[in-house]
Amino acid sequence: MTGLIAAEVKKLTSVRSTLILTLIGWFLAVTSAMPIVISSFEPFRGTSQQVADAVAGAGGNSIIVLVVGLLSMTTEFRHGTIGRTLQLVPSRTRVLFAKLAAGSVYATVFFLGALVLIAVVVVGAVLIQDVSFAVDGAAFEKAWQGLVGAILTVLLGVAFGALVRAQVVAIVVALVWIFVVENLFAALWPQVGRWFPFQALNGLFIPESAAGQLPDGMFVPLAGLTALAVFSAWVVAFGVAAVVLLRTRDV
């Protein structure tokens, strides 16, 4: 199984699209931290809350790892290599689990890279502003939640890719769902929309300072462990469906 996972990691990291998406994601992580360290409304003083809000930006690019997860599965069907893969490893469940494991490795590296870049931004702001900074439990909480969120997101991407198979369809449906359907429900039926997968996931990455300033009546996402539990339930549901259908459908 270790060799199979290593082969899937090599597949994932040897294509240009993975590198491009990773660089885009890291750039977005840096830009998410910039408003916190250069905001004109609240000067950066290196408080523990500001540091925690910056750390939250490392996990706020779930769309990147989702697309990478989708591509890792749908590319096999698009180019017809899934048949060769299953000839070498007849167990479809093992192939799926190997892709899930490889995706988890990628999500971990992606998140840690984003975290390092954000740390550079924060340290640079500290040196420029000539202030000290504090790191407490809130920052560590955002870090581990972001890491778990990134891993779960790539798992969801792999599972959804196994269900849909068609690469373009999978990506379009995922993007429409995230940016149109979920936002529509969040605006019109917030008590329902907050339980959708990516609305729940986003609750992990909203800075506490921003969450506390939401006007009454506005959409309030789930937060903390509740949000993580809801998103995990969605991932498990899609994962089980992917295993069942991959074992029963023709390639």
Protein Blocks (a to p, Z undefined) as FASTA:
>chain_A
ZZmmmmmmmmmmmpfklmmmmmmmmmmmmmmmmmmmmcfklccehiaklmmmmmmmmmmm
mmmmmmmmmmmmmmmmmnopmmmmmmmmmplklmmmmmmmmmmmmmmmmmmmmmmmmmmm
mmmmmmmnopaddddfklmmmmmmmmmmmmmmmmmmmmmmmmnopamlmmmmmmmmmmmm
mmmmmmmmmmlmmmpmklmmmmmmgcfklmmmpcehiacddehjllmmmmmmmmmmmmmm
mmmmmmmpcZZ
